[in-house]
Amino acid sequence: MNHQDLRVLMAPPDDWKDRKAHVEGHVAVVRRADWTVVGAKSLTGRDLAGPRVPAPRQDHREAARQEVARLVSPRTRRHHSNGTHT
């Protein structure tokens, strides 16, 4: 791969019906000579067509649980340099 290639890994379009979709995906390599001039929404279905390949999804549930717990835990009061509390 180089600065002209964009590798795209996509979930199968029927991933809610297809059990293998959780461990497989479609991969395409899109090449453009200059990505700085590529317009928004200019990639076509032909650009994104690619074979189905092994692509197991990582399980981020524990990291998500930890982040949610961190966000909902009571904040500790902090002192600002001007003497006020938050």
Secondary structure, DSSP 8 states (H G I E B T S, - for coil): --TTEEEEEE--TTTTT-GGGGTEEEEEEEE-S-GGG--TT---HHHH---EEE------HHHHHHHHHHHHS-----B-TTS-B-
